[in-house]
Amino acid sequence: MQEFIQKLQDLIGIAHVLTDQQAMQPFLREWRGLFAGKAQAVVFPASTQEVSSIVKLCIAYAIPLIPQGGNTGLVGGQISELSNGVVLSLKRMNRVLDVDAQNNTLTVEAGATLHAVRAAAESADRLFPLSLASEGSCTIGGNIATNAGGTAVLAYGSMRASVLGLEVILPNGEILNIMSHLRKDNAGYDLKQLFIGSEGTLGIVTKAVLTLAPRPKAWAAAWCAVASPEAALILLKQMQNNFAQELTTFELMPKIGVEMVARHIPNAKTPLQNDSAWHVFIETSSSRSAAQITLMPELEQAITAAFDKNILQDAVLAHSEAQRVHFWHIRESFSEAQKHEGGSIKHDVSVAVAHIPAFIAEASAAVCALFEGARPVPFGHMGDGNIHFNISQPVISNTSDFLAQREAVNACVHALVRRYHGSIAAEHGVGRLKRALLAQTKYASAYALMQQLKQALDPQNTMNPHAVL
Ligand SMILES: Cc1cc2nc3c(=O)[nH]c(=O)nc-3n(C[C@H](O)[C@H](O)[C@H](O)COP(=O)(O)OP(=O)(O)OC[C@H]3O[C@@H](n4cnc5c(N)ncnc54)[C@H](O)[C@@H]3O)c2cc1C
């Protein structure tokens, strides 16, 4: 193996090959602490050519290669669990190469953070719409590899909708250049779709061409109280009818979760003093030139209409930018707040939007029957049918007793997801965490086709083995 490491060092320079176990730790552990990885090296190439050479070297020595971006993934896909594995970090390939405000495109290296891309778009008076709480660390390559979702999918779609072209290093080390700037191109198979959401198992994304949108000129936000997810569903439909694409956020939260945030997160006061069991955060945004004047009254009018029809129990509008930011602060603090409430068991699932109320009711009842006192905290992107079905341990109980029930709770929630023809991996992906579940939940023909694709592209199983499949 010394010979292999020596060759890696020759390829990209000794300073860019980590082998010290202590120094490698930040790249072997993920932030939730669910996976503690092992590897013989972490490498930091600086160019497409270097990535290609590393892949070829790994094939020659039969070394597993694990692509990594910002290491913010929530399903362990970026973690090497093999002691002979090599983690390939894209961190040094982080340049925004071009912003074309006329064509509404941005060309970028895969290791640029989402934050840097959003900032580059903004400086050209454009919007890159993907929005995640991890934007300061996660990278465009990771966003593409996971087909990331987030809070703006309702209006702009998930990452897939923002990708026009890619440069990918295939598992045999060849450079695949499909860096299209075109919005229409039906000349043959749309190969980029193979790599978007493939979680580093079919190739390493090194560059991308992304689409930009007009930058919103105005935002309006409201925090609402509703009696039930059924009422939230009616509210969603009304807001979609009123605002169409200008409805950019519709997030459902249970009162128990909002209270957890108020209890544990500094400066996160609950916007409404109300006994309603559910809260909804709505945001509209518009790039129309008149929006600065019209958007807020339009939202106010829609909220009043919903109130008059008894869909809403209470609501408050954000009357300042600080208040709007405060609403976001509460919503984005959900996961952090839950950490302070002891153990939690989490599920990132989706069902058809219309099934959300029934799914939440049935899943909550089922987990409470399984573990007395368990506290369901289902929240998330209601407009996309994506619920983070998280369960906090009972107030008085032993954390390890609760977490010991993880498998049983997962089985119960995922069985219900299957009954509703939903997905066990709505936006975070499969990674290592849900690999076994994928095999159990996909139609056999779809799963077999995935295996055939993997076999065709990566017959030696070098690229992120044991992730996804
Ligand atoms: C606080 C927080 C909030 C989050 N919110 C959301 C959310 O709202 N929606 C959402 O979808 N996700 C969310 N995530 C999850 C995570 O941020 C996303 O999955 C993100 O897209 C991962 O990007 P990354 O660069 O960190 O990738 P990594 O974690 O490094 O890797 C993720 C996967 O992509 C692969 N990969 C990484 N880079 C490449 C590349 N260049 N080529 C090929 N494969 C690659 C890895 O092998 C791995 O399988 C959140 C995470 C955190 C910590």
The ligand as an SDF file (V2000), in Angstrom:
LIG
                    3D

 53 58  0  0  0  0  0  0  0  0999 V2000
  -28.3050   21.4140    8.8600 C   0  0  0  0  0  0  0  0  0  0  0  0
  -28.5740   20.6110    7.6240 C   0  0  0  0  0  0  0  0  0  0  0  0
  -29.7120   20.8780    6.8700 C   0  0  0  0  0  0  0  0  0  0  0  0
  -29.9600   20.1550    5.7060 C   0  0  0  0  0  0  0  0  0  0  0  0
  -31.0890   20.4250    4.9890 N   0  0  0  0  0  0  0  0  0  0  0  0
  -31.3460   19.7440    3.8580 C   0  0  0  0  0  0  0  0  0  0  0  0
  -32.5370   20.0130    3.1060 C   0  0  0  0  0  0  0  0  0  0  0  0
  -33.3520   20.8440    3.4660 O   0  0  0  0  0  0  0  0  0  0  0  0
  -32.7200   19.3090    1.9620 N   0  0  0  0  0  0  0  0  0  0  0  0
  -31.8230   18.3710    1.5180 C   0  0  0  0  0  0  0  0  0  0  0  0
  -32.0410   17.7780    0.4570 O   0  0  0  0  0  0  0  0  0  0  0  0
  -30.7120   18.0760    2.2380 N   0  0  0  0  0  0  0  0  0  0  0  0
  -30.4590   18.7280    3.3870 C   0  0  0  0  0  0  0  0  0  0  0  0
  -29.3350   18.4370    4.1210 N   0  0  0  0  0  0  0  0  0  0  0  0
  -28.4350   17.3500    3.6660 C   0  0  0  0  0  0  0  0  0  0  0  0
  -27.1890   17.8010    2.8650 C   0  0  0  0  0  0  0  0  0  0  0  0
  -26.8160   19.1190    3.1660 O   0  0  0  0  0  0  0  0  0  0  0  0
  -27.4320   17.6400    1.3730 C   0  0  0  0  0  0  0  0  0  0  0  0
  -27.6040   16.2730    1.0840 O   0  0  0  0  0  0  0  0  0  0  0  0
  -26.2870   18.1710    0.4950 C   0  0  0  0  0  0  0  0  0  0  0  0
  -26.7180   18.1640   -0.8490 O   0  0  0  0  0  0  0  0  0  0  0  0
  -24.9940   17.3760    0.6200 C   0  0  0  0  0  0  0  0  0  0  0  0
  -23.9290   18.1250    0.0280 O   0  0  0  0  0  0  0  0  0  0  0  0
  -22.4170   17.8700    0.4740 P   0  0  0  0  0  0  0  0  0  0  0  0
  -21.5360   18.6630   -0.4130 O   0  0  0  0  0  0  0  0  0  0  0  0
  -22.2600   18.1140    1.9250 O   0  0  0  0  0  0  0  0  0  0  0  0
  -22.2480   16.3320    0.1380 O   0  0  0  0  0  0  0  0  0  0  0  0
  -21.5600   15.1800    1.0000 P   0  0  0  0  0  0  0  0  0  0  0  0
  -22.2360   15.0570    2.3100 O   0  0  0  0  0  0  0  0  0  0  0  0
  -20.1060   15.3530    1.0350 O   0  0  0  0  0  0  0  0  0  0  0  0
  -21.9240   13.9140    0.1030 O   0  0  0  0  0  0  0  0  0  0  0  0
  -23.2610   13.5030   -0.0670 C   0  0  0  0  0  0  0  0  0  0  0  0
  -23.3080   12.4100   -1.1560 C   0  0  0  0  0  0  0  0  0  0  0  0
  -22.9210   12.9530   -2.3990 O   0  0  0  0  0  0  0  0  0  0  0  0
  -21.7390   12.3010   -2.9050 C   0  0  0  0  0  0  0  0  0  0  0  0
  -20.9160   13.3570   -3.5030 N   0  0  0  0  0  0  0  0  0  0  0  0
  -20.4730   14.4970   -2.9220 C   0  0  0  0  0  0  0  0  0  0  0  0
  -19.8110   15.2590   -3.8140 N   0  0  0  0  0  0  0  0  0  0  0  0
  -19.8320   14.5730   -4.9830 C   0  0  0  0  0  0  0  0  0  0  0  0
  -19.3210   14.8240   -6.2840 C   0  0  0  0  0  0  0  0  0  0  0  0
  -18.6640   15.9460   -6.5820 N   0  0  0  0  0  0  0  0  0  0  0  0
  -19.5290   13.8970   -7.2480 N   0  0  0  0  0  0  0  0  0  0  0  0
  -20.1990   12.7460   -6.9840 C   0  0  0  0  0  0  0  0  0  0  0  0
  -20.6910   12.4620   -5.7670 N   0  0  0  0  0  0  0  0  0  0  0  0
  -20.5210   13.3610   -4.7900 C   0  0  0  0  0  0  0  0  0  0  0  0
  -21.1140   11.6030   -1.7210 C   0  0  0  0  0  0  0  0  0  0  0  0
  -20.3740   10.4720   -2.0990 O   0  0  0  0  0  0  0  0  0  0  0  0
  -22.3550   11.2530   -0.9010 C   0  0  0  0  0  0  0  0  0  0  0  0
  -22.9260   10.0630   -1.3850 O   0  0  0  0  0  0  0  0  0  0  0  0
  -29.0610   19.1340    5.3010 C   0  0  0  0  0  0  0  0  0  0  0  0
  -27.9260   18.8680    6.0680 C   0  0  0  0  0  0  0  0  0  0  0  0
  -27.6800   19.5850    7.2070 C   0  0  0  0  0  0  0  0  0  0  0  0
  -26.4460   19.2840    7.9930 C   0  0  0  0  0  0  0  0  0  0  0  0
  1  2  1  0
  2  3  1  0
  2 52  2  0
  3  4  2  0
  4  5  1  0
  4 50  1  0
  5  6  2  0
  6  7  1  0
  6 13  1  0
  7  8  2  0
  7  9  1  0
  9 10  1  0
 10 11  2  0
 10 12  1  0
 12 13  2  0
 13 14  1  0
 14 15  1  0
 14 50  1  0
 15 16  1  0
 16 17  1  0
 16 18  1  0
 18 19  1  0
 18 20  1  0
 20 21  1  0
 20 22  1  0
 22 23  1  0
 23 24  1  0
 24 25  2  0
 24 26  1  0
 24 27  1  0
 27 28  1  0
 28 29  2  0
 28 30  1  0
 28 31  1  0
 31 32  1  0
 32 33  1  0
 33 34  1  0
 33 48  1  0
 34 35  1  0
 35 36  1  0
 35 46  1  0
 36 37  1  0
 36 45  1  0
 37 38  2  0
 38 39  1  0
 39 40  1  0
 39 45  2  0
 40 41  1  0
 40 42  2  0
 42 43  1  0
 43 44  2  0
 44 45  1  0
 46 47  1  0
 46 48  1  0
 48 49  1  0
 50 51  2  0
 51 52  1  0
 52 53  1  0
M  END
$$$$
